[in-house]
Amino acid sequence: MSPSKAQVVGTTTQTILQEACDHLIKADERLRPLIEQNPCKMFSPEGLAERIDPFESLASGIISQQVSGAAAKSIKAKFVGLFGQHDGPAPRFPHPSEVAQCPLVKLRTAGLSQRKAEYIQGLAEKFASRELSTEMLHDAPYDALVEKLIAVRGLGRWSVEMFACFGLKRMDVFSTGDLGVQRGMAAFAGRDVAKLKSKGGKWKYMSEKEMLDMSAKFAPYRSLFMWLMWRAADSFTDVSTLE
């Protein structure tokens, strides 16, 4: 089932989180403790009201690829500093047209590799030309959104899924390729996660089919289910504690 923006008639940003929690608990009562112990601010009214700039979100994702969090933060600050414009107390993220016109050699002085500089500039060009836009990304059907974005150099499926979930706040995103989600679901299913982890090599906590089958009943709120599975993964939750 493809994630959809459509919700039950009457749903608002004030009520959607509670409706999602109720749906998940109805689908599987064992989720109640996880939900009660882990309030999800991302889909709260305040979280949904946060302004997200899709270009900044996607570009920041490219900056963060294969570097530590501290390094990504430093590179992003230098990148923003290249454009030296302030609309308030802090420098603002550059407009796509500014990045599109900036020489690659200058972009690289922020600490970007040649390839990342090319990726970010290519992304900027798509926003500057309106091939990509905030409105289109918010309104496009999920499958069309994914297809459009993974065609952009530098954006893989996982990056697009995380953007759809955290950037666009879509409620029914589900990533089978995320190791944390795999681990959390394995723990939730009662598997010995520590033993699975110790195997090493190329392995998965759960197969893609198992994950899709297990998550199906939580649609159209699988983003929240996925978020809870990250929490379960953090603690290697024993399913027996959720009874």
Secondary structure, 3 states (H helix, E strand, C coil): CCCCCCCCCCCCCCCHHHHHHHHHHHHCHHHHHHHHHCCCCCCCHHHHHCCCCHHHHHHHHHHHCCCCHHHHHHHHHHHHHCCCCECCCCECCCCHHHHHHCCHHHHHCCCCCHHHHHHHHHHHHHHHCCCCCHHHHHHCCHHHHHHHHHCCCCCCHHHHHHHHHHHCCCCCCCCCCCHHHHHHHHHHCCCCHHHHHCCCCCCCCCCHHHHHHHHHHHCCCHHHHHHHHHHHHHHCCCHHHHC
